[in-house]
Amino acid sequence: MAKQFKTTKLAIAVGVAAVSLGLSATANAVIVVGGDNGWEVSFDGNINAMYTVTDFDAGFTSLGYDTPTANGTRSDFLGAGNATELDSGRVTSGYLPAFFSFNVKSPTVKGITATGRMSFAPVIQNDNNKNQMFGGTPGNGGFQGSSMDVREVVVNVEGQFGTLSFGRTLSIFGRQAMLKDQTLFGVGAPNKQSGGITGGRTGRGYTYPNFNARFSFTTPMVGGFQAEFGLYDPSQEQRMVGTIGGENYAGILDETDTPRFEGELKYTTAFDSGSIEMWIDGLWQDIESSKVGSQNDVTVAAFGAGADIKFGGFNVLGYYYTGSGLGRSLQFTGGTRCDSTGNRCQEVNNEGYYVQGSYMVSGKTKVATSYGQSSEDGFRAVGVGLNNAALNGTRDVDMDMWTIGVYHDMNSWMKLIAEYSSLENDYGSLGASAGASTEADAFTLGTFLFW
């Protein structure tokens, strides 16, 4: 197959990279290996590094899951915040990890072409330890190194009928909002100690869609309109704690006998010196509990709408979403709960938005600023039930972030970044306990290499 080599300009349109990475702003070189039988193989990717200096208030977590309760500050979900104010300086990957992607393109037969893509996504940093031999626990052997994530294993079959796709790639709901976010090429919510990516604007204007297994169909574009519908491997509620208020409900929502459905309708039009893109997206999934109860199911549903307007060097973007049971930052994390009998199940309301404006200077330097926030209602308290225990109420949570950044393309394969973000988590009052607020400020200098 390797009979000819050629270098092409890539607007990250090979396979589904434009959808999954949002790198279309940068033209990049890839190596395309072609064979006489019409097959092509190509490679693309990036490596990035960010130096971030952050001032964390006591109790701050980037995804907002360290919720003060009536008994004081504690970790309800994904790990406690620092007990005191903390200054941090780290060299890490940004909101995007590094990528190495392998693409295969079939010959076109009777107007039908297939492309396959595999993407591997490591980060550059350790888990804040250079040589963590035991992972913090004696007997748990192995050196702690950088993490590796398989983000995409996906096939697209294209023809006049549209595109049929199957495999693992970025989910639909919240996808456009994330890929158009300026912090995609920066840091946004900083990484305090972990060996993973940073938070970007997750939970501060949109919820993180993640990469999931699905079948999807995308219609041809007709009159500027295009729709995509996806049938997804369903998700269970994720809650990283067993007992809250004497009630053990971790893993109670454990039955997913129907798929998750996601969809998007997009309209695009161009005019002199500009363009407008508008879209709506949505998500629906039912989750049940295998426990015997009279209310042993919840429904996670969400709706979003956005617009992206470009005129000359200016770009204005806005996105709004609302839902129930969605989760405040990571989708399907913390937005639903049941008691240990599966008899008392609840969803809470979620809402958020962000607005962003930017100007491109000389076609190479983007200066951008944005503000966004997300909110989640607290769970209501439920009295004594079948197992003689009560579910405590929880606080309302509001999270927001201001970001200003400069993103400069030195050439077609290198980008320089300077970014500042100011973040705040607000937790409402609960009974006799007053509300709480915690903040962080992060400044980043970084760079990308693309190929």
C-alpha positions in Angstrom: 0.0 0.0 0.0 2.9 2.4 0.8 3.7 3.2 -2.8 3.3 7.0 -2.6 3.6 9.6 0.0 2.2 13.1 -0.1 1.8 16.0 2.3 -1.6 17.6 2.5 -3.0 20.6 4.4 -5.4 19.3 7.0 -8.2 21.5 8.5 -8.6 18.4 10.7 -11.2 17.0 8.3 -9.7 13.5 8.0 -12.3 11.1 9.3 -14.2 12.8 12.1 -11.4 14.9 13.6 -13.2 18.1 12.9 -16.1 16.9 15.0 -14.0 15.4 17.7 -11.2 17.8 18.2 -12.5 21.1 16.9 -9.1 21.9 15.4 -10.4 23.4 12.2 -8.9 26.8 12.9 -5.4 25.4 12.2 -4.3 23.9 8.9 -1.9 21.1 9.6 0.3 18.7 7.6 -0.3 15.0 7.7 1.3 12.1 5.9 -1.1 10.3 3.6 0.0 6.9 2.4 -1.9 5.8 -0.8 -2.1 2.5 -2.6 -3.0 1.6 -6.2 -6.3 0.1 -5.0 -7.6 3.4 -3.7 -7.1 2.9 0.0 -5.5 5.7 2.0 -3.9 5.8 5.5 -3.1 9.0 7.3 -1.9 10.3 10.7 -2.6 13.4 12.6 -2.3 14.7 16.2 -0.9 17.2 18.6 1.3 17.6 21.6 0.7 20.5 24.0 2.2 21.7 27.3 0.8 24.3 29.7 2.5 26.1 32.6 -0.3 27.2 35.0 0.1 29.2 38.2 -3.1 29.0 40.3 -4.3 30.5 43.6 -6.9 28.1 45.1 -9.2 29.1 48.0 -9.8 26.5 50.7 -12.3 23.9 49.6 -12.1 24.7 45.8 -12.5 21.9 43.3 -12.5 22.6 39.5 -15.6 20.5 38.8 -17.4 21.8 41.9 -18.1 18.5 43.6 -16.8 19.3 47.0 -20.1 20.4 48.6 -20.3 21.9 52.1 -23.1 20.1 54.0 -24.9 20.8 57.2 -22.1 19.0 59.1 -19.3 21.1 57.5 -17.2 20.9 54.4 -16.9 17.3 53.1 -16.5 15.5 49.8 -19.9 14.3 48.5 -18.7 13.1 45.2 -15.3 13.1 43.5 -12.6 14.1 46.1 -12.2 16.7 48.7 -10.9 20.2 48.2 -7.8 21.5 50.0 -8.4 22.3 53.6 -6.5 25.7 53.4 -5.6 28.2 50.7 -3.2 26.7 48.2 -0.8 28.1 45.6 0.1 25.8 42.8 2.5 25.9 39.8 2.3 23.0 37.3 3.4 21.9 33.9 0.6 19.8 32.4 -1.4 19.0 29.3 -4.3 21.4 28.8 -8.1 20.9 28.3 -7.1 18.9 25.2 -4.7 16.0 25.9 -2.1 15.1 23.3 -3.5 13.1 20.4 -2.1 10.5 18.0 -4.8 9.5 15.5 -4.7 6.9 12.8 -7.1 7.2 9.8 -8.1 4.8 7.1 -10.1 5.8 4.0 -11.7 3.2 1.7 -12.0 3.5 -2.1 -15.3 5.0 -3.3 -17.6 2.3 -4.6 -21.0 3.1 -6.0 -20.8 6.6 -4.4 -20.1 5.2 -0.9 -16.9 5.9 1.0 -15.9 4.6 4.5 -13.4 6.2 6.9 -12.1 4.7 10.1 -10.4 6.5 12.9 -8.6 5.5 16.1 -7.3 8.2 18.5 -5.1 7.7 21.5 -4.9 10.6 24.0 -2.1 10.7 26.6 -1.3 13.6 28.9 2.3 14.7 29.7 2.2 14.9 33.5 2.3 12.5 36.4 -0.2 12.5 39.2 1.8 15.3 40.9 4.4 12.6 41.9 7.6 11.9 40.0 8.0 8.4 41.3 4.9 7.2 43.1 5.8 3.5 43.4 2.8 2.4 45.4 0.1 4.8 44.2 -0.2 6.0 47.8 -1.1 2.5 49.1 1.5 -0.1 50.1 1.0 -3.2 48.1 -0.5 -1.4 45.1 2.6 -1.7 43.0 3.6 0.2 39.9 5.0 3.5 38.9 2.5 6.4 38.6 3.0 7.8 35.1 0.9 9.8 32.6 -2.5 8.5 31.7 -3.6 7.2 28.3 -7.2 7.5 27.0 -8.6 5.8 23.9 -11.0 8.6 22.7 -12.1 7.4 19.3 -12.7 4.1 17.6 -15.2 5.1 14.9 -16.3 4.4 11.4 -18.2 6.8 9.1 -19.9 5.5 6.0 -20.8 8.4 3.6 -22.9 8.7 0.5 -25.7 10.7 -1.0 -28.0 9.4 1.7 -25.9 11.1 4.4 -23.5 9.5 6.9 -24.0 6.4 9.0 -21.5 6.2 11.8 -20.7 3.5 14.5 -18.2 3.2 17.2 -16.8 5.4 20.0 -16.6 9.2 19.6 -17.7 12.5 21.2 -21.4 12.5 22.2 -23.8 14.9 20.6 -25.3 16.9 23.5 -23.1 19.7 24.5 -20.6 18.9 21.8 -20.8 22.2 19.8 -20.6 24.2 23.0 -17.4 22.5 24.0 -15.7 22.5 20.6 -16.3 26.2 20.2 -15.1 27.1 23.7 -11.9 29.2 23.6 -10.5 27.2 26.5 -10.4 24.1 24.3 -6.9 25.3 23.3 -6.0 26.4 26.9 -6.7 25.3 30.4 -9.9 27.0 31.8 -10.5 25.3 35.2 -7.0 24.3 36.4 -5.7 20.9 37.3 -4.8 20.9 41.0 -2.9 17.6 41.5 -4.2 14.9 39.2 -2.6 13.3 36.2 -5.6 14.1 33.9 -6.7 16.9 31.6 -7.8 20.3 33.0 -11.5 21.3 33.3 -11.9 23.9 30.6 -15.4 25.4 30.9 -16.9 22.1 32.1 -19.7 22.9 34.6 -19.4 26.6 33.9 -21.5 27.0 30.7 -22.0 23.4 29.5 -21.7 19.9 30.8 -19.0 17.6 29.6 -20.3 15.2 26.8 -17.5 12.6 27.0 -16.7 10.0 24.4 -19.2 7.1 24.1 -20.2 4.1 22.0 -23.1 4.7 19.7 -24.7 4.4 16.3 -25.6 7.6 14.6 -27.1 9.0 11.4 -26.4 12.4 9.9 -28.6 13.7 7.1 -27.3 15.5 4.0 -27.4 19.3 4.3 -30.5 20.6 2.7 -31.1 24.4 2.5 -28.5 24.9 5.2 -30.1 22.4 7.6 -28.5 19.2 8.8 -29.6 16.8 11.5 -27.8 14.1 13.5 -29.5 11.4 15.6 -27.6 9.0 17.9 -28.5 5.8 19.8 -26.0 5.5 22.7 -24.7 2.9 25.1 -26.7 4.0 28.2 -25.0 5.5 31.3 -25.6 4.8 35.0 -25.7 7.5 37.6 -22.2 8.0 38.9 -21.8 9.0 42.6 -18.5 8.4 44.3 -19.7 8.0 47.9 -21.6 5.4 49.8 -23.4 7.0 52.8 -24.8 10.5 53.1 -27.0 11.3 56.1 -27.1 7.6 57.1 -28.4 6.5 53.7 -26.4 4.3 51.4 -27.5 4.9 47.8 -24.3 4.4 45.8 -25.0 2.3 42.7 -28.8 2.0 43.4 -29.6 3.3 39.9 -28.2 0.4 38.1 -30.6 -0.7 35.4 -30.4 0.7 31.8 -32.5 -1.5 29.6 -33.1 1.2 27.0 -30.5 3.2 25.1 -29.8 6.9 25.5 -30.9 9.1 22.6 -29.2 12.3 21.6 -29.7 14.6 18.6 -28.8 17.9 17.0 -30.4 20.1 14.4 -28.0 22.7 12.8 -28.6 25.5 10.4 -25.7 27.2 8.6 -25.7 30.1 6.2 -23.0 32.5 4.8 -23.1 36.1 3.8 -20.6 38.7 2.7 -17.6 38.6 5.1 -19.4 36.3 7.5 -21.5 33.4 8.5 -24.2 32.3 11.0 -24.5 28.8 12.6 -27.4 28.0 14.9 -28.2 24.7 16.5 -30.3 22.9 19.1 -29.3 19.7 20.8 -30.9 17.3 23.2 -30.6 14.1 25.3 -32.9 11.6 26.9 -32.3 8.5 29.0 -34.3 6.4 31.5 -32.5 4.8 34.5 -34.1 2.3 36.9 -33.2 0.6 40.1 -33.1 -3.1 40.6 -34.3 -2.6 44.1 -38.0 -3.2 44.8 -39.7 0.2 45.2 -42.7 2.2 44.0 -40.6 5.0 42.5 -37.5 3.1 41.3 -36.7 5.1 38.2 -35.4 8.5 37.0 -35.3 10.2 33.7 -32.4 12.3 32.6 -33.4 14.8 29.9 -31.8 18.0 28.6 -32.2 20.6 25.8 -29.7 23.2 24.5 -29.5 26.0 21.9 -26.6 28.0 20.5 -25.6 30.5 17.9 -22.2 31.3 16.4 -21.9 34.5 14.4 -18.8 35.5 12.4 -18.3 38.9 10.7 -15.0 40.0 9.4 -12.5 39.2 12.2 -15.2 39.2 14.9 -16.9 36.2 16.3 -19.8 36.1 18.9 -21.0 32.9 20.4 -23.7 32.0 22.9 -25.1 28.7 24.3 -27.8 27.9 26.8 -29.0 24.5 28.2 -31.5 23.3 30.7 -32.2 19.8 31.9 -33.2 17.4 34.7 -30.8 14.9 36.3 -28.0 15.9 34.0 -25.3 16.7 36.6 -23.6 19.9 37.3 -20.3 19.3 35.4 -19.9 15.7 34.1 -23.0 14.3 32.5 -24.7 11.6 34.6 -22.7 12.5 37.7 -24.6 13.7 40.8 -27.9 14.7 39.1 -30.0 11.9 40.4 -30.3 9.7 43.6 -32.4 7.0 45.3 -32.5 5.6 48.8 -31.2 2.2 49.4 -34.6 0.6 48.7 -35.0 2.2 45.3 -38.3 3.5 46.7 -37.5 7.3 46.7 -35.8 8.5 43.5 -35.2 12.1 42.6 -33.8 14.2 39.7 -32.6 17.8 40.2 -32.8 20.6 37.7 -29.7 21.8 35.9 -29.2 25.0 33.8 -26.4 26.9 32.3 -25.1 29.3 29.6 -22.0 31.0 28.3 -21.2 33.9 26.0 -18.0 34.4 24.1 -16.5 37.1 21.9 -13.3 37.2 20.0 -11.4 39.1 17.3 -8.8 37.7 14.9 -5.9 40.0 14.4 -4.1 39.7 11.0 -5.5 36.3 10.6 -3.1 34.7 13.1 -3.9 36.0 16.6 -7.2 35.5 18.3 -8.0 37.6 21.3 -11.1 36.2 23.2 -13.1 36.6 26.4 -16.0 34.6 27.7 -18.2 34.2 30.8 -20.4 31.3 31.7 -22.2 29.7 34.6 -24.0 26.5 35.5 -26.4 25.8 38.3 -27.8 22.7 40.0 -30.7 22.7 42.4 -30.3 20.8 45.7 -32.0 17.5 46.4 -35.0 17.8 48.6 -35.1 16.2 52.0 -37.2 13.0 52.3 -38.5 11.7 55.6 -38.3 8.3 57.1 -38.9 5.5 54.6 -39.1 1.7 54.4 -35.6 1.3 56.0 -36.2 3.8 58.8 -33.7 6.3 57.3 -34.1 9.8 55.8 -32.5 11.4 52.8 -30.9 14.7 53.7 -31.5 17.8 51.6 -28.5 19.2 49.7 -27.5 22.7 48.7 -28.1 24.5 45.5 -24.8 24.9 43.6 -23.8 27.7 41.2 -20.4 27.8 39.4 -19.1 30.5 37.0 -15.9 31.5 35.2 -14.5 34.5 33.4 -11.7 33.8 30.9 -9.6 36.1 28.7 -7.0 34.7 26.4 -4.7 35.3 23.5 -4.2 32.4 21.0 -1.5 33.0 18.4 -0.7 30.8 15.4 3.0 31.1 14.7 2.5 29.1 11.6 0.4 26.2 10.3 1.8 23.8 12.9 2.5 25.8 16.1 0.2 27.8 18.5 1.1 29.9 21.5 -1.4 30.5 24.3 -1.7 33.0 27.1 -4.9 32.7 29.3 -6.3 33.9 32.5 -9.4 32.5 34.3 -11.3 33.5 37.4 -13.5 30.8 38.9 -16.1 30.7 41.7 -18.2 28.0 43.3 -21.2 29.1 45.4 -23.1 26.7 47.6 -26.5 27.8 48.9 -27.7 27.7 52.5 -29.0 24.5 54.0 -31.2 24.6 57.1 -29.4 26.6 59.8 -26.1 26.4 57.9 -25.2 29.4 55.8 -24.0 29.3 52.2 -20.4 29.1 51.2 -18.3 30.4 48.4 -14.8 29.4 47.2 -12.7 30.8 44.3 -9.6 30.2 42.2 -7.5 32.3 39.8 -5.3 30.7 37.1 -2.8 32.1 34.7 -1.4 29.9 31.8 1.3 30.1 29.2 1.4 27.2 26.8 2.1 25.9 23.3 0.7 23.3 20.8 2.5 21.4 18.0 0.0 20.0 15.4 0.6 17.6 12.5 
